[in-house]
Amino acid sequence: MHAEEGRGLEPHTPFDVRLAFQAISVASHNGDTEHVRVARSILRESEWGLMQTPHDVPLVQFGRQVRRPRRWYHCCSGEHAAILRGCRIKGWSRVGYVWPHHPFFQEHLAYVRDVLGSEWNVGKIAKDGCGLPTISMTVTDLAKLFANLVTEKERDWIWGAMVAHPDLIGGFNRLDSTILKACGGRVIAKEGADGLLGLSIEHPQFPDGLGVVVKIAHGWNPQATWYIARYILGVLGFEFRNPYKLRRQKAFIVPEVIPPELRERMAAIVPWDSWDPDIDRWEFDPSQFIPSEREGSPEPELVTSHDRRP
């Protein structure tokens, strides 16, 4: 749902509720209770049966929670609900809203072409994991679209809605929500399948807006993406917390992904938290178990944790 559908919300909708509806419509959320509540409230209960999201379980489940697959748990349920509401307001048929020839997707194509220019050609159109049609494009094209969000931020609702409700965009321990909360309204972030992170950055060094897209080749890896985002945003002066630490691993990034004039700032960024060094220490002396080269030397004595003396 792009800006035109967002502006089509009924006038009597309270402002903060409107922002929540708009935020969940551009989310890839965890599927927790708040995400489900907001997504469901976009539609009338009699319209819920029109939803075509695949059945799914929440992306993050706590403890021993067990959830049966439901359409509302799918990370794109808010988007589908918003499209259905937009179709009702526009007077479009809600039957087949997931088809590529539906008026909604044709409007979407027109919007993308308007941003990328008339020379842009539509590549392959395939079915996304949520059932909606999706366009194949390069990461450069995606970065241009994210940069455009900066230039349109005062004329569009997307920026304000995402900053106002960051936890609706992803949720607990999600990178995009963390960036939204930490960067003071100057960066919006969105994770996507598979292993994708898009950043729209408002920064004085880039007056026309900066769009950055990270694609992890082997698929969704939140910690790997997190380390890269720490460097990209860190050299631009934005700080946010490190991911929950990896045991016995440290992250690094090849300097070439950072513009040359910003690389000297990388030294000040440590994208991992230190760990207890005792975790990585042996609880015995390995030399005691190496066979001696001298003939007749006694067998080494096995020392267990119970036998150790101070």
C-alpha positions, 0 to 999 in steps of 0.5 A: 500500500503506497501513499494514495491508499494510506490517505484514503483512510476514513476521516473519522479515524483518530490520528494515532490509530491512523498512524498505527494502521499505516505502520502495520501496513508496511510491516514485516512483523513478528506476529505478536499479540499487538501486531495481530490486534492492530492488523485485525482492527483495520478491517471489519470482522465480516471482512476477515475471511477475505484475507489471503495471507498464508497460514503461519505461526509467529516469527518469535515465540516465547518460552513454550508457547505453541500457536496454531498457524493462522493468517493473522500471524503471518508477517504481512497480515497488516499489508494484506488487511490495508490493501483490502481496506484500500480496495473498499475505499477505492471501489475496487474488487477485493476478489483477486487482490493478490493477482498481478492484473488487479488495479492495486498492483497496477497502481503499485507498478505506476508508482515504482515507475514514477520514482525510478523513471520512464526508462525503468523496465519491469522485470520478472513478476513472481508470487511473493511468499505472502501471495502478493505479486512482487517485482524482481529488481536490482539492489540499486533500484531498491536503494533508489526507492529507499532514497526517495522516501527521504525526499518525500517524507514531508509529503508522504505518511510512511516516514511519520507512521514508521517513526511513531510506531517502530515496534509495529514494523518488526517487533521484539529484538528486530533490527528495523525496530531497533534502528527506528527507535535509536536514530531520532527519526532520521532513519527508517529501516525495513527488513524483508525476505530473504536477508534484506535490509533497506535504510532511508537516511536523512543526513546533511552529507546527502541532501537528496537523501541516502538509500542503502540496501543490504542483501545477505546472500545466504538468506535471513541472518539478523545478526550478520545484517545487524553488524553491517548496519552498525558500521553503515550507520555508525560512520554516519554518526548514528548509534544503536545497541549491538545484537545479542552476542555470539558465543566465541565469535567476532564480526568484521566488515570489509572496509570496501563497503564503506565510502573511502572518506568515511573509513577512518571512522570504522575504528571507533565502532565495535559491533560486538560485546565482549564476553567472559574470557573464562568461557573460552578457557580449558578447565585442565592443563592439556600438557598433562595429557601429551605422551612424554617422549622419554621412555619410562616416563609415568602416565600423566595423572588425570586431574578432574575439576573435583581434584583441582587445588588452589 
